[in-house]
Amino acid sequence: MSLPIFFFFVLLLAVPTHQASELITQTCDKTSYKDLCNSALGSANAADVHSLAKSALGATTLQGGEVTKKMAELMMGKAADVVQTLTDCSQNYNVAMDKIKFATAALEAKVFNDVKVGITTAMTEAQSCEDGFKGASPMTADNTKFSQLCSISLSIAELAKI
């Protein structure tokens, strides 16, 4: 392959990536958690704000899975009251994850009020998990990140409906 043709293909492949990167940066700048947004969505290959909202919900789903996994690990060898609180948290996250799935389906159907309801309910469930601990919570950082990703997803979904 000649050098000019090679550079043409490199340029062709780079333009969509650059456009996606610009979309992510410009969209994340409109959220409350810009750095987390850019970090979570930096590798997303989104063509528009709607697909970026789907990617944000996907990142939120991944974080919810990580939180659930951590809770299961924390339950090993803990006192009964901590295990009960973690079990309650696990139930909160089961509801939260169902609501994120609901929000994702609502985004696909472009029913933005349902997207909002699903995401805000998921955020409430994460807060309920946090509130269940008396004193220091071993889940604070995880619950915070999940809630922030929910907030990012909600912000981007709001932009997608414009």
NORTAUR-V155139 format. One line per field, one symbol per residue. ss: DSSP state (a for helix, b for strand, c for the rest). phi: phi as a letter, one per 20 degrees, with the letter a starting at -180 (. if undefined). psi: psi as a letter, one per 20 degrees, with the letter a starting at -180 (. if undefined). Layout:
BEGIN
ss = ???
phi = ???
psi = ???
END
This chain:
BEGIN
ss = ccaaaaaaaaaaaaaaaaaaaaaaaaaacccccaaaaaaaacccccccaaaaaaaaaaaaaaaaaaaaaaaaaacccccaaaaaaaaaaaaaaaaaaaaaaaaaaaaaaccaaaaaaaaaaaaaaaaaaaaccccccccaaaaaaaaaaaaaaaaaaaaacc
phi = .fgffgffffffffffffffffgffffffedfcgffgfffdgdfdeebfffffffffffffffgffffffffffffmefgfffffffffgfgfffgffffffffffffemdfffffffffffffffffgfffeenfdfdgffffffffffffgfffffffef
psi = pqghgghghgghhhghggggggggghghijrhmgggghghjhjqmphrhghhgghghghgggghgggggggghhhpkrqhhgggghgggghghggghhhhgghghhghiknhhhggggghgghhghhhgghipobppijggghggghhhgggggghhghhi.
END
